Amino acid sequence: MTGITEDKKSVVEAVKRQINILNGIVLLIVYALLFLIVRFLYLFLDYISTPSLVTILTIVAGLVVMGMYVANSASKKAVDTIEKYTGRLNTLLTTTKDIREIVYGDLLLENIMESAVNITGADAGSIMLIEKDRLVFKIAKGSGNANLTGLSIPKSAGIAGWAAENGSNVRIEDAKNDSRFDPQVDTMTGSEIKSLLCVPLKVKAGTIGILELINKQNGVFTQEDEELLSYFADQAAISIARTQFMEDQRNYEIHLTDILVVAMDRHINEKVGHSKRVAKYSLMMADELNMPEDEKRKLYKACLLHDIGFLKIKLKDVTSKEQYKTHSQLGYEMLRLINFYADIAPLVLHHHERYEGNGYPDELIGDAIPIESRIIAIAEAFDAMTSRDSYKYVGKMLDKAEHYSTADFHHAIEELKKNAGTQFDPNLVDIFVNNINESLLEEA
């Protein structure tokens, strides 16, 4: 972006230099002509009366001054126009870069609408997206337009509908005199539509919506406005489509995660709610560590799915600890093949590593273990020791005689402290025991 801006500045400077050179050449020619005229008059001075000579010289001087003034004014106006256009173009490029970085749909549409109004100087505007056979107002700005959000019109209705169906721009100075104008839309906005600029939001698959601006504040929309908005609309459409895809993916991911958590709860009755409790305890530690939001989301997903490998194990057929231990590797293999779970697969793989290096599957030591896995290890062990339905104790298979019949909060805390530095990260244990309380346990 900086390179593009610098290139634009260099173009303006180059144009300025060319205009200055042209002005110099014009000035040189004027002076040359003036010299020739004076020379000519000198040769015929004896034949010209004084009044005539004064008149001629006055006319010549006036023409020279007028020519220089016109040339200077024209060049100044040209430079001003170029600088103004370059300023708008730089604003457009900066705005385009900004909208590419927005990942939330509502914020993206808000930014696009505000930028389009600022770029063109419109009084109001709206973004309509195509949903089935209708154009739905997703956002509207300006006087009388705020009540449009959420409403819809037939896909073919009005000027916006024509632009959507034809995939073409519409720029009108007086919208009411256009045959495509729909007075019902004018009534919906609550404000009188005069000048209008409407451009389609297009991607390779086709038109996905319309960006409509109404009533330019100073005059009517120009060809320059249309060109700038068309370029901006193309970039905005790409960002909208990308954001919609990402939101669909997130929605799919959330529902799939819920399905998997329910499947785990039903597969192992003794672990009902275990994953969500582990997630709650883990996020408590993450908050104390001031973990960034993106990393918290990753940790939360890993907590919910840390035992997913059990879906491939029939616990009633497990006869050894080695069979039981395969669940972390199985979970890793299941998750690493799914794009939106691939980043948490290593966290699931290593959540049974021990801080001193005697864990599984890779016997990692200390900080070599992902911090998220170290957090999950503490949260899972605590839940195993305090949950009424837990069938295991800090990762070891237990028989019925060793099963805790009631939650033992203080015992669990002491066990975590005792195993700090061996099984668990001692710093994380300190954070956990200093922030956990029995009320939190009751809520889990």
RODO-2510 file (C-alpha; in nm, 4 decimals, decimal comma):
residues 444
     n   res          X          Y          Z
     1     m     0,0000     0,0000     0,0000
     2     t     0,2816     0,2418     0,0844
     3     g     0,4483     0,1628    -0,2473
     4     i     0,1274     0,2380    -0,4375
     5     t     0,0835     0,5686    -0,2541
     6     e     0,4419     0,6682    -0,3265
     7     d     0,3947     0,5785    -0,6938
     8     k     0,0870     0,8028    -0,7101
     9     k     0,2773     1,0891    -0,5485
    10     s     0,5621     1,0479    -0,7960
    11     v     0,3143     1,0588    -1,0860
    12     v     0,1676     1,3852    -0,9563
    13     e     0,5143     1,5347    -0,9166
    14     a     0,6045     1,4248    -1,2693
    15     v     0,2879     1,5856    -1,4079
    16     k     0,3679     1,9048    -1,2184
    17     r     0,7164     1,9121    -1,3677
    18     q     0,5775     1,8606    -1,7183
    19     i     0,3262     2,1429    -1,6695
    20     n     0,5990     2,3739    -1,5378
    21     i     0,8165     2,2885    -1,8373
    22     l     0,5205     2,3561    -2,0674
    23     n     0,4600     2,6899    -1,8957
    24     g     0,8278     2,7763    -1,9447
    25     i     0,8101     2,6907    -2,3129
    26     v     0,4913     2,8982    -2,3554
    27     l     0,6582     3,1881    -2,1755
    28     l     0,9673     3,1589    -2,3963
    29     i     0,7531     3,1590    -2,7099
    30     v     0,5580     3,4615    -2,5848
    31     y     0,8797     3,6524    -2,5146
    32     a     1,0183     3,5533    -2,8552
    33     l     0,7050     3,6745    -3,0283
    34     l     0,7115     3,9917    -2,8232
    35     f     1,0738     4,0491    -2,9264
    36     l     0,9909     3,9944    -3,2931
    37     i     0,6944     4,2325    -3,2735
    38     v     0,9031     4,5024    -3,1076
    39     r     1,1768     4,4448    -3,3653
    40     f     0,9250     4,4728    -3,6463
    41     l     0,7786     4,7894    -3,5029
    42     y     1,1259     4,9409    -3,4661
    43     l     1,1974     4,8843    -3,8348
    44     f     0,8783     5,0591    -3,9358
    45     l     0,8822     5,3156    -3,6582
    46     d     0,9112     5,6065    -3,9012
    47     y     0,5939     5,5005    -4,0790
    48     i     0,3737     5,4530    -3,7715
    49     s     0,2186     5,7396    -3,5799
    50     t     0,2748     5,7646    -3,2081
    51     p    -0,0899     5,6998    -3,1122
    52     s    -0,0968     5,3883    -3,3336
    53     l     0,2287     5,2651    -3,1854
    54     v     0,0963     5,3072    -2,8307
    55     t    -0,2223     5,1240    -2,9244
    56     i    -0,0327     4,8351    -3,0829
    57     l     0,2024     4,8001    -2,7876
    58     t    -0,0881     4,8135    -2,5433
    59     i    -0,2744     4,5391    -2,7318
    60     v     0,0390     4,3217    -2,7520
    61     a     0,1134     4,3685    -2,3803
    62     g    -0,2486     4,2884    -2,2932
    63     l    -0,2452     3,9717    -2,5027
    64     v     0,0841     3,8607    -2,3475
    65     v    -0,0426     3,9168    -1,9931
    66     m    -0,3764     3,7490    -2,0706
    67     g    -0,2059     3,4525    -2,2338
    68     m     0,0278     3,4045    -1,9404
    69     y    -0,2625     3,4345    -1,6951
    70     v    -0,4757     3,1833    -1,8843
    71     a    -0,1859     2,9380    -1,9171
    72     n    -0,0979     2,9662    -1,5481
    73     s    -0,4630     2,9312    -1,4393
    74     a    -0,5173     2,6281    -1,6608
    75     s    -0,2050     2,4562    -1,5345
    76     k    -0,2919     2,5350    -1,1717
    77     k    -0,6428     2,3976    -1,2209
    78     a    -0,5012     2,0829    -1,3818
    79     v    -0,2626     2,0250    -1,0902
    80     d    -0,5418     2,0853    -0,8379
    81     t    -0,7649     1,8356    -1,0178
    82     i    -0,4896     1,5749    -1,0249
    83     e    -0,4091     1,6262    -0,6569
    84     k    -0,7758     1,6007    -0,5617
    85     y    -0,8220     1,2828    -0,7642
    86     t    -0,5014     1,1365    -0,6249
    87     g    -0,6166     1,2160    -0,2718
    88     r    -0,9455     1,0357    -0,3309
    89     l    -0,7648     0,7447    -0,4921
    90     n    -0,5230     0,7138    -0,1994
    91     t    -0,8194     0,7201     0,0402
    92     l    -0,9821     0,4480    -0,1692
    93     l    -0,6695     0,2310    -0,1656
    94     t    -0,6259     0,2718     0,2109
    95     t    -0,9917     0,1890     0,2698
    96     t    -0,9683    -0,1165     0,0452
    97     k    -0,6740    -0,2437     0,2473
    98     d    -0,8632    -0,1858     0,5720
    99     i    -1,1749    -0,3790     0,4685
   100     r    -0,9653    -0,6787     0,3657
   101     e    -0,8568    -0,7197     0,7272
   102     i    -1,2109    -0,7211     0,8734
   103     v    -1,3366    -1,0731     0,9488
   104     y    -1,6793    -0,9984     1,0974
   105     g    -1,9659    -0,9414     0,8561
   106     d    -2,1518    -0,6645     1,0407
   107     l    -1,8349    -0,4611     1,0958
   108     l    -1,7343    -0,5105     0,7332
   109     l    -2,0649    -0,3814     0,5954
   110     e    -2,0536    -0,0849     0,8337
   111     n    -1,7042     0,0041     0,7125
   112     i    -1,7946    -0,0372     0,3450
   113     m    -2,1026     0,1835     0,3793
   114     e    -1,9208     0,4588     0,5660
   115     s    -1,6309     0,4535     0,3205
   116     a    -1,8583     0,4679     0,0144
   117     v    -2,0429     0,7711     0,1556
   118     n    -1,7141     0,9470     0,2336
   119     i    -1,5583     0,8712    -0,1061
   120     t    -1,8517     1,0112    -0,3046
   121     g    -1,9907     1,2750    -0,0671
   122     a    -2,3334     1,1099    -0,0676
   123     d    -2,6011     1,2084     0,1813
   124     a    -2,7178     0,8507     0,2357
   125     g    -2,6736     0,4973     0,1119
   126     s    -2,7453     0,1306     0,1615
   127     i    -2,6044    -0,2148     0,0948
   128     m    -2,8476    -0,4791    -0,0271
   129     l    -2,7502    -0,8432    -0,0605
   130     i    -2,9308    -1,0994    -0,2718
   131     e    -3,1083    -1,3702    -0,0722
   132     k    -3,3104    -1,6055    -0,2911
   133     d    -3,5327    -1,3764    -0,5011
   134     r    -3,5080    -1,0641    -0,2875
   135     l    -3,2721    -0,7784    -0,2169
   136     v    -3,2291    -0,7506     0,1602
   137     f    -3,1170    -0,4238     0,3188
   138     k    -2,8205    -0,5277     0,5325
   139     i    -2,7156    -0,1771     0,6323
   140     a    -2,8412     0,1728     0,5591
   141     k    -2,6968     0,5129     0,6431
   142     g    -2,8322     0,8656     0,6290
   143     s    -3,1492     1,0514     0,7147
   144     g    -3,4557     0,8296     0,6940
   145     n    -3,2595     0,5199     0,5983
   146     a    -3,1900     0,3712     0,9416
   147     n    -3,5276     0,1936     0,9453
   148     l    -3,4484     0,0022     0,6261
   149     t    -3,2109    -0,2524     0,7815
   150     g    -3,3651    -0,5978     0,7660
   151     l    -3,6340    -0,5051     0,5130
   152     s    -3,6343    -0,6461     0,1616
   153     i    -3,7672    -0,5748    -0,1857
   154     p    -3,8173    -0,8039    -0,4881
   155     k    -3,4906    -0,8709    -0,6659
   156     s    -3,6151    -0,6992    -0,9829
   157     a    -3,7742    -0,3966    -0,8134
   158     g    -3,6659    -0,0430    -0,8881
   159     i    -3,3341     0,0893    -1,0078
   160     a    -3,1416    -0,1278    -0,7611
   161     g    -3,3182    -0,4364    -0,8961
   162     w    -3,2310    -0,3387    -1,2521
   163     a    -2,8652    -0,2947    -1,1569
   164     a    -2,8653    -0,6330    -0,9800
   165     e    -3,0244    -0,8199    -1,2702
   166     n    -2,8086    -0,6555    -1,5376
   167     g    -2,4866    -0,6303    -1,3361
   168     s    -2,4454    -0,2703    -1,4545
   169     n    -2,3894     0,0680    -1,2932
   170     v    -2,6652     0,3276    -1,2782
   171     r    -2,5924     0,6994    -1,2381
   172     i    -2,8920     0,9323    -1,2521
   173     e    -2,9264     1,3039    -1,1854
   174     d    -3,3031     1,2897    -1,1332
   175     a    -3,4137     0,9432    -1,0220
   176     k    -3,7892     1,0169    -1,0250
   177     n    -3,7882     1,0802    -1,3992
   178     d    -3,6270     0,7436    -1,4699
   179     s    -3,8603     0,4694    -1,5962
   180     r    -3,6985     0,2177    -1,3597
   181     f    -3,7731     0,4236    -1,0491
   182     d    -3,9992     0,2540    -0,7922
   183     p    -4,1850     0,5078    -0,5715
   184     q    -4,2463     0,2390    -0,3061
   185     v    -3,8740     0,2297    -0,2310
   186     d    -3,8740     0,6083    -0,2038
   187     t    -4,1556     0,5784     0,0506
   188     m    -3,9621     0,3146     0,2482
   189     t    -3,6610     0,5435     0,2906
   190     g    -3,8671     0,8291     0,4249
   191     s    -3,6579     1,0768     0,2252
   192     e    -3,6837     1,2085    -0,1289
   193     i    -3,4427     1,0439    -0,3725
   194     k    -3,2933     1,2871    -0,6238
   195     s    -2,9508     1,1986    -0,7618
   196     l    -2,8558     0,8323    -0,7402
   197     l    -2,5507     0,6140    -0,7957
   198     c    -2,5969     0,2389    -0,7864
   199     v    -2,3225    -0,0195    -0,8530
   200     p    -2,3464    -0,3997    -0,8350
   201     l    -2,1341    -0,6045    -0,5944
   202     k    -1,9928    -0,8730    -0,8211
   203     v    -1,7708    -1,1779    -0,7784
   204     k    -1,6829    -1,4497    -1,0293
   205     a    -1,9995    -1,6412    -0,9461
   206     g    -2,2159    -1,3384    -1,0272
   207     t    -2,3803    -1,0413    -0,8569
   208     i    -2,4211    -1,0855    -0,4807
   209     g    -2,5731    -0,7479    -0,4000
   210     i    -2,5966    -0,3766    -0,4622
   211     l    -2,4223    -0,0684    -0,3229
   212     e    -2,6563     0,2274    -0,3600
   213     l    -2,5848     0,5928    -0,2801
   214     i    -2,8391     0,8732    -0,2971
   215     n    -2,8400     1,2531    -0,3018
   216     k    -2,4849     1,3815    -0,3360
   217     q    -2,4389     1,6685    -0,0923
   218     n    -2,2926     1,9145    -0,3433
   219     g    -2,4464     1,8646    -0,6842
   220     v    -2,4837     1,5305    -0,8612
   221     f    -2,2720     1,2182    -0,8874
   222     t    -2,0002     1,2454    -1,1521
   223     q    -1,8284     1,0029    -1,3852
   224     e    -1,5315     1,0165    -1,1501
   225     d    -1,7560     0,9145    -0,8578
   226     e    -1,8853     0,6224    -1,0594
   227     e    -1,5377     0,5010    -1,1570
   228     l    -1,4046     0,5196    -0,8011
   229     l    -1,7129     0,3525    -0,6534
   230     s    -1,7044     0,0762    -0,9171
   231     y    -1,3474    -0,0118    -0,8225
   232     f    -1,4330     0,0029    -0,4524
   233     a    -1,7436    -0,2135    -0,5040
   234     d    -1,5365    -0,4840    -0,6729
   235     q    -1,3010    -0,5012    -0,3759
   236     a    -1,5896    -0,4797    -0,1283
   237     a    -1,7706    -0,7694    -0,2976
   238     i    -1,4632    -0,9901    -0,2632
   239     s    -1,4365    -0,9036     0,1062
   240     i    -1,8078    -0,9672     0,1647
   241     a    -1,7947    -1,3052    -0,0081
   242     r    -1,4827    -1,4027     0,1860
   243     t    -1,6379    -1,2977     0,5173
   244     q    -1,9594    -1,4870     0,4407
   245     f    -1,7543    -1,7982     0,3672
   246     m    -1,5601    -1,7593     0,6911
   247     e    -1,8798    -1,7108     0,8916
   248     d    -2,0311    -2,0201     0,7292
   249     q    -1,7166    -2,2104     0,8223
   250     r    -1,7317    -2,0863     1,1816
   251     n    -2,0987    -2,1778     1,2020
   252     y    -2,0253    -2,5225     1,0610
   253     e    -1,7337    -2,5623     1,3017
   254     i    -1,9436    -2,4663     1,6045
   255     h    -2,2203    -2,7118     1,5179
   256     l    -1,9756    -2,9892     1,4348
   257     t    -1,7936    -2,9353     1,7646
   258     d    -2,1239    -2,9545     1,9542
   259     i    -2,2100    -3,2777     1,7732
   260     l    -1,8732    -3,4297     1,8615
   261     v    -1,8969    -3,3252     2,2279
   262     v    -2,2439    -3,4821     2,2558
   263     a    -2,1132    -3,7957     2,0830
   264     m    -1,8289    -3,8194     2,3370
   265     d    -2,0669    -3,7731     2,6295
   266     r    -2,2917    -4,0512     2,4996
   267     h    -2,0001    -4,2791     2,4146
   268     i    -1,8586    -4,2562     2,7679
   269     n    -2,1291    -4,2028     3,0277
   270     e    -1,8687    -4,1408     3,2980
   271     k    -1,7379    -3,8342     3,1073
   272     v    -2,0637    -3,6422     3,0607
   273     g    -1,9818    -3,2700     3,0857
   274     h    -1,6109    -3,3408     3,1374
   275     s    -1,4940    -3,1524     2,8262
   276     k    -1,6926    -2,8387     2,9098
   277     r    -1,5677    -2,8372     3,2678
   278     v    -1,2084    -2,8727     3,1481
   279     a    -1,2699    -2,5817     2,9093
   280     k    -1,4029    -2,3656     3,1938
   281     y    -1,1049    -2,4332     3,4213
   282     s    -0,8606    -2,3834     3,1327
   283     l    -1,0056    -2,0471     3,0309
   284     m    -0,9759    -1,9339     3,3921
   285     m    -0,5994    -1,9918     3,3671
   286     a    -0,5853    -1,8358     3,0204
   287     d    -0,7449    -1,5175     3,1561
   288     e    -0,4832    -1,4944     3,4291
   289     l    -0,2110    -1,5390     3,1676
   290     n    -0,3652    -1,2591     2,9548
   291     m    -0,3723    -1,4985     2,6632
   292     p    -0,4779    -1,3308     2,3337
   293     e    -0,8352    -1,3963     2,2208
   294     d    -0,7296    -1,6032     1,9189
   295     e    -0,5238    -1,8324     2,1425
   296     k    -0,8107    -1,8577     2,3917
   297     r    -1,0431    -1,9718     2,1150
   298     k    -0,7902    -2,2321     2,0084
   299     l    -0,7511    -2,3507     2,3686
   300     y    -1,1290    -2,3715     2,4113
   301     k    -1,1650    -2,5910     2,1023
   302     a    -0,8798    -2,8140     2,2176
   303     c    -1,0457    -2,8544     2,5595
   304     l    -1,3766    -2,9580     2,4080
   305     l    -1,2149    -3,2153     2,1816
   306     h    -0,9142    -3,3291     2,3861
   307     d    -1,0713    -3,6743     2,4431
   308     i    -1,2172    -3,7219     2,0964
   309     g    -0,9860    -4,0186     2,0394
   310     f    -1,2080    -4,2202     2,2741
   311     l    -1,4676    -4,2335     1,9964
   312     k    -1,2411    -4,4914     1,8321
   313     i    -1,1959    -4,6953     2,1481
   314     k    -1,4432    -4,9383     2,3047
   315     l    -1,3666    -4,8924     2,6730
   316     k    -1,5312    -5,2197     2,7646
   317     d    -1,2684    -5,3965     2,5536
   318     v    -0,9717    -5,2067     2,7038
   319     t    -0,7477    -5,4476     2,8948
   320     s    -0,4311    -5,2424     2,9451
   321     k    -0,3095    -4,8903     3,0099
   322     e    -0,1341    -4,8931     2,6738
   323     q    -0,4647    -4,9339     2,4924
   324     y    -0,6101    -4,6500     2,6964
   325     k    -0,3158    -4,4217     2,6192
   326     t    -0,3741    -4,4451     2,2449
   327     h    -0,6657    -4,2012     2,2678
   328     s    -0,4461    -3,8903     2,2399
   329     q    -0,2755    -4,0211     1,9251
   330     l    -0,6102    -4,1279     1,7785
   331     g    -0,7554    -3,7840     1,8518
   332     y    -0,4598    -3,6193     1,6829
   333     e    -0,5020    -3,8318     1,3708
   334     m    -0,8721    -3,7492     1,3541
   335     l    -0,8315    -3,3718     1,3935
   336     r    -0,5217    -3,2986     1,1874
   337     l    -0,7043    -3,3860     0,8643
   338     i    -0,9769    -3,1256     0,9226
   339     n    -0,8693    -2,7737     0,8255
   340     f    -1,0356    -2,5819     1,1074
   341     y    -0,9169    -2,8375     1,3670
   342     a    -0,5644    -2,8833     1,2365
   343     d    -0,4225    -2,6132     1,4658
   344     i    -0,5513    -2,7857     1,7814
   345     a    -0,4425    -3,1376     1,6821
   346     p    -0,0945    -3,1028     1,8429
   347     l    -0,2536    -2,9719     2,1648
   348     v    -0,4740    -3,2805     2,1837
   349     l    -0,1792    -3,5058     2,1054
   350     h     0,0292    -3,3766     2,3980
   351     h    -0,2277    -3,3185     2,6734
   352     h    -0,0984    -3,6259     2,8616
   353     e     0,2702    -3,5309     2,8503
   354     r     0,4272    -3,4897     3,1948
   355     y     0,6361    -3,1870     3,2874
   356     e     0,9344    -3,4000     3,3909
   357     g     0,9229    -3,5978     3,0639
   358     n     0,7595    -3,9286     3,1542
   359     g     0,4284    -3,8644     2,9784
   360     y     0,2927    -3,9874     2,6468
   361     p     0,3071    -4,0147     2,3553
   362     d     0,6411    -3,8331     2,2965
   363     e     0,7830    -3,7877     2,6489
   364     l     0,8253    -3,4137     2,5967
   365     i     0,9843    -3,2139     2,8799
   366     g     0,8898    -2,8762     3,0282
   367     d     0,8364    -2,5924     2,7835
   368     a     0,8648    -2,8335     2,4904
   369     i     0,5064    -2,9253     2,5761
   370     p     0,2609    -2,6719     2,4247
   371     i     0,1356    -2,4410     2,7000
   372     e    -0,2245    -2,5176     2,6020
   373     s    -0,1568    -2,8892     2,6571
   374     r    -0,0022    -2,8129     2,9974
   375     i    -0,3122    -2,6138     3,0905
   376     i    -0,5468    -2,8921     2,9795
   377     a    -0,3465    -3,1477     3,1808
   378     i    -0,4088    -2,9544     3,5046
   379     a    -0,7758    -2,8830     3,4300
   380     e    -0,8424    -3,2440     3,3318
   381     a    -0,6689    -3,3867     3,6387
   382     f    -0,8631    -3,1531     3,8667
   383     d    -1,1935    -3,2505     3,7069
   384     a    -1,1020    -3,6191     3,7278
   385     m    -1,0463    -3,5817     4,1022
   386     t    -1,3527    -3,3704     4,1770
   387     s    -1,6173    -3,5054     3,9428
   388     r    -1,8604    -3,7589     4,0862
   389     d    -1,8697    -3,9403     3,7537
   390     s    -1,4966    -3,9535     3,6899
   391     y    -1,3550    -4,2973     3,6267
   392     k    -0,9890    -4,2067     3,6234
   393     y    -0,7456    -4,0271     3,8485
   394     v    -0,4760    -3,8010     3,7011
   395     g    -0,4537    -4,0116     3,3903
   396     k    -0,4328    -4,3541     3,5587
   397     m    -0,6921    -4,6284     3,5232
   398     l    -0,8702    -4,6939     3,8523
   399     d    -1,0746    -4,9820     3,9768
   400     k    -1,4113    -4,9356     4,1434
   401     a    -1,2578    -4,9339     4,4936
   402     e    -1,0573    -4,6224     4,4126
   403     h    -1,3502    -4,4265     4,2693
   404     y    -1,4293    -4,1055     4,4573
   405     s    -1,7870    -4,1088     4,5750
   406     t    -1,7973    -3,7314     4,6435
   407     a    -1,6117    -3,4299     4,5141
   408     d    -1,3013    -3,3622     4,7171
   409     f    -1,1949    -3,0075     4,6382
   410     h    -0,9158    -2,9713     4,8944
   411     h    -0,7710    -3,3134     4,8207
   412     a    -0,7518    -3,2262     4,4500
   413     i    -0,5717    -2,9002     4,5251
   414     e    -0,3161    -3,0800     4,7416
   415     e    -0,2598    -3,3418     4,4720
   416     l    -0,1924    -3,0735     4,2122
   417     k     0,0569    -2,9041     4,4433
   418     k     0,2280    -3,2329     4,5236
   419     n     0,2708    -3,3135     4,1538
   420     a     0,3809    -2,9627     4,0508
   421     g     0,7192    -2,9813     3,8802
   422     t     0,6823    -3,3523     3,8039
   423     q     0,3494    -3,4144     3,6332
   424     f     0,2412    -3,0518     3,5982
   425     d     0,3917    -2,7135     3,5108
   426     p     0,4524    -2,5581     3,8578
   427     n     0,3801    -2,2008     3,7424
   428     l     0,0472    -2,3047     3,5947
   429     v    -0,0393    -2,5002     3,9083
   430     d     0,0197    -2,1844     4,1144
   431     i    -0,2102    -1,9872     3,8851
   432     f    -0,4766    -2,2557     3,9052
   433     v    -0,4804    -2,3037     4,2834
   434     n    -0,4739    -1,9280     4,3442
   435     n    -0,7827    -1,8714     4,1316
   436     i    -0,9978    -2,1810     4,1706
   437     n    -1,2649    -2,1858     4,4393
   438     e    -1,5433    -2,4170     4,5424
   439     s    -1,8151    -2,1888     4,4058
   440     l    -1,6600    -2,2214     4,0611
   441     l    -1,6555    -2,5971     4,1084
   442     e    -2,0267    -2,5966     4,1917
   443     e    -2,1051    -2,3944     3,8782
   444     a    -1,9075    -2,6263     3,6493
***
